[in-house]
Amino acid sequence: MTSSATASAPASTSPLAFRGRGPVSRAVIAHLSAADAATDHTAFAEDAVAASADIARDDDIQLALFVLYASAYGSLPQLDPDLEWDPALLATRRVLETAFERDLRASIPMPDLPEPTVDAVGRALFALAEADTGPSLSRYFAKKATEAQAEEMLIQRSAYTLREADPHSWAIPRLEGRAKAALVEIQSDEYGGGRPDRVHATLFARAMRAAGLDDTYGAYVDDLPAVTLASLNMMSMFGLNRRLVGSIVGHLAAYEMTSSIPCRLYADGLRRLGFAPEVTAYFDEHVEADAVHEQIAARDLAGSLAEDHPELLPDIMFGAAACLTVDGWGGAHILDAWSTGLSSLRTRMPS
């Protein structure tokens, strides 16, 4: 994720570009910024979990998780690297993760389990993706999105895509054999195949700049609703917890299988609106790349992992279903807002 030089560097003195959304996130930010190590964020987390009716859409909880995970990624230099393994912060993360995972497992329909073979798992994953027939944000975008909505789309994607592939890379040291080789093959493409200018996160940063947006990581966090943060947080939770390695593998399989066509539609919409080639290039790259990755992810990665470790099959299928469901929640939020003339962002006025 980061070099040893970066990992040992002191926290940046510049302030974060976003603020807390409640007692948990404010206390976590204060602690990780070394501004207040005495905040009782674990107690705040327990209270927030007990009071929350919907953890995936709880602004305070999801922002707190985002910041805790950002410490592990090193994506926000303002967070003190010496506090990455702070026991109190880990206790708070554990409280929030436990509740988040519990709610996800309770609300996401679990698909039937196939036989733990490469072919059966591959077929089941493709069937699961094909059965995902909810409203299509990308189709709306291709035909109807305005320029302001196009900018919103880029902002909504920024928290994940400016770190694209990193959540799934946590699984590499936790796999072996066929599954490990397949994941490394996919991730090599995600990281540009040895060419820094072709790293997918770099392509997206270039797209944001060409669209007149700030590509600094975290610049738009204040704009992002909880359900958008929940999608990234779920990936981070799956990737950072070794016991959930099956879930992060299933998530990546579903993600790759449902990316190629939407990316083509996003690129079509951006061209319709007259955006520069530097903006569409990121999406054009994924039309071809993800069409190749979907076969590797479904069969060579998820299928071989299930065949070698049948005990992981339930989590592989759960991770795939979770990807489709939670991304569907985020897409529905954006589409509902746009369809009624509103912004999908937290801090924006109606369009």
N, C-alpha and C positions, 0 to 999 in steps of 0.2 A: 504494500500500500504506500508506504513512505520510506525514504532512505533513512539510514541511521542518523545522518546529520540532521534531517528534518525532525526525526522523532525526539532528539535530545535538545532541540532548539527551545528557547524560552517562549512563552506565550506572547503573541503580538500585543502591543499596547493599544492598537486601534480598537474601537468599540465594535461589538457585533452589529450587524445591519438590521437586527430584529429584536423585538422585546418579548418578555414572557407573556403568557396568556392566562395566568392564574398562579396560585401559590406554589404548585409543584414545579412548573417550568421556571418561574422566577427564582426559586431557591436553587434549582439545579444549575441554572446559568450563573448565579452568583458564586456558587461553590467552584464550578469548573473554570470560571474566570479568575479564581483566587481572590475574589472580592469579599467573600464571606464563607469561611469554612465551617462556621458554627450553625448554619441553617439546618433545621430538622426536616429535610425533604422526604425522608422515609416515612415519617408520620403523616406528612402532607399527602404523600402518594397513597398510603393506606386509606386516608379519608376520601381522597378523590375517587379511588376505585370503588369504594363502598357507595359513593353518592352518584356515580355515573350510570346513566341509563343506556349509553351506547358508546363504548370505549373507542371504537373505530372513528367516531365522529366527535370525540371529546377534544377540544382544542388544547386544553392544558396538558392532558395526558400525552397526546400525540406529539406536541412540541417538546415536552420533557424527554420522551423516548428519542426523538430526532437528535436532540443535543447530546444525549448520552451516547448514542451510536456515532455521532460525528466525532466524539472524542476518540473512539476506536479507529475510525478511518483516518484521522488527522486532517479532515477536510475543512476545519475552521481553526486557523492558527491562533485565534484569540483564546482558545481553551488550553489550559495549562497541561502540557504533556505528562508532567509528574503525577497528575491526578487520574490518569487513565484507569488504573487499577485500585483506586481509592475504595476501601471496604464499604464505606457509607454510601457512596455513589453506586457501587455494585448491588448493594442491598435494595436501593430504590429501584434500580433497573429491574431487579428480580421481581419486585412487587408488581411493577407495571407490566412486565412481560407475561407473568403468570396470568394476570387478568385478561390481557390482550389475547393470548393464545386460547384461553378458556372460552372467551366470547367468539373467537373465530371458529373454533371447533363446534360450538353450539349453533352457529348461524349459517355455516357453509354446508350445503347438501353433499354428503359423501357418496361418490360414485361406487358402483359395484366393482369388486376387485377381480381383475382378470387372473389367469394363471401366471405365475412368476416366470415367464419366458420372454425372450426378446421380442418375438413376433406378437404374442398376445398383449404385452404391455404397450408396444408401439401402436397396435390397432386400437386399444382402449383409449390411449391418449388422443389419437386423431379423432376418434368418435366423440370424446368429451369436448374437444375444441370445436368440432362441427356442430355439436348440439347447442353451443353458446349463441343463441339467436336474439339477444337483447338489442335495443336500439343502437344503431351504429353512429358513433360520433364522427368517425372518419368519413363516412358517406355524406353526412351533413356538411362536414368541413369542405369536402371536394366541391360541392355544388352551391352552398349557401353562405359560408363563413365570410365575415367582413374582415377588413384589414386589422381592426382592433381585436377581433376574435382570434385571428391568426397570431397576433402578438401574445394574447392570453394563452393560446395553446403552447407556445414555446416556453412561457413562464411556468405553466402548470407542469411541464415535463422537466424543468431545469433541476429540481432537487435530485432526481435520479440520474438524468441523462448527462449532467456535468460530471458524474462519477460512474458513468455507465460501465457495467460488467463487474464492478468492485464487489457488490454484495454476493454474487455467485462465486467469485474467486475464493471466498473463505472455504469453499468445499474442496478445493484442490488437495490440500494436505490430508483431508479426511477420507479420501477415496483411494482406491488402488486398482491396478490392472486395467481392464477394458474401460471401465467407467472413468477412471482418472485420465486415460489417454484421450477419450472422447471430449471431456470437459476442457482439457488443455488445448485441443484442436479448435474448439469453439472460441475459447478465450483469446487464443492467439490472433484470430481474426478481429475480435473486439478491440484488442490493443494494437491493431494496425499491422500485424505481421512483421514486426520489427521496424516499421516506418513511423516515427513519431507524428508526422503530419497526417497519418491515416488513422490514428487512434480515434475511436468513435466519439469519445467524450470531447476530443479536440475538434472534430468535425462539427459537433453540436455547438461548442463555444464559438466557433467561427460563424455558424448560422445565426446565433444570437447577436453577435456584433454586427453582422451584415444587415440584420433587421432593426438595428438601432437600439438594441437592448444591452444591458450590463451582464457580462458573462462571469462576473465575480461570484464564486460559490457562496450561496446564502443571501445574495442581494435581494431576492424576492421572497424570502421565507415568510415575511409578514403578510404577503399576499395569498399564501397557499392555505386553503381550507384543511381542516383536520383529515378529511378523507383522502386528500392527496398525500399528506404526510404518512397516513396509515399504510398506503401501498408500498412506499419505500421502507417504512419501519418494519413491515411484515417480512420483506426480503432480508433486511438486516438481522432480524430476530432468527429467521431460519438459518442464515449463513453463519452467524456468530455462536450458535448453540450446537455443539457437536452431536447431541442426541437428535437434532432435527435435520441431519444431513439428507435424509430421504426427502424431506419437504422442500429443501432448496433445489434439489435435483428436479423434482416434479414441477416446481415453479418455473425453472428455466426451460424445461421442455414445453410447457404450455405457452410461455412467453414467446419463445422462438416460433412456435406453430401458429401464433395469431398476430404476427408482426408484419409479415411481408406485404399482404394486401393493404392493411391500413396505411403503411408507409407510402405505398404507391398513391393512395388517395390523398394523403396529406401533401405529397409532392405536387399532385395535380391541382389541388386547391391553392397552394402557394404560387404556382405558375399562373393560374387564373387571375390571381390578385396582383400579379406583376412583381413578385419578390425576385431578388437577384439569384443567380445560379448558386452563389455561396450559401444561400438559405436552403435551397432545395437539395443540395448535394448530400447532406446528411441523410435525408429520407431516401433519395435515390440509391445510396449505398446499401441501405437495408432491404430494398426490394429483392436484390439478388442474393445478398449474404444470408438473410434469414430464411430464404427458400431452401438454401443448402443446409443451414444449421438445423432446420426443423427435423430432418431425417436423422441427423447425427444425435440430436438431443433426445428424440423419442425412442430410438432403437439402441444406438451404441452407448448412450449415457444412461437414460432411465431404464431401458429394457435390460441392459447387461447388469446394472446394479441390482435390479429386482431378481434376476436369474442367479446372481452370485450371493445375494443376501435377501432371501424371500421375506425375512422379518421386517425389512424396510418398505415392502410393497404398500402397506396402508398409508404410510407417510408420503410416499411418492405420489400416490393418487390424491391425497389430501392437499399436497403442495400445488399440484396442477389445478385442482378445483378452487383452491384459495386464490391463485393468480387470476383465474377467469372471473371469479366472483368479486373480489375487491377492486380489480381494475374496472369491472362493470359498474360498481358503485361510483367510482370516480368519474367515469364517462357519463353516467346518468346525471350526476350532479352538474357537470358542465353543460350537457345537452339541455337539461331542464332550464338552466339559467339563460342560455342563449335563445332558446325557443320562446321565452317570454320577454326578451329584450333587456335582460339583466346581465351583469358581469358575473363570471364564475369565481372571481377572486374576492378575498375577504375585504380588501381595503379600497375597492373601486366603486364608483358610482354607476347607476344604470346607464347602459349604452344608448 
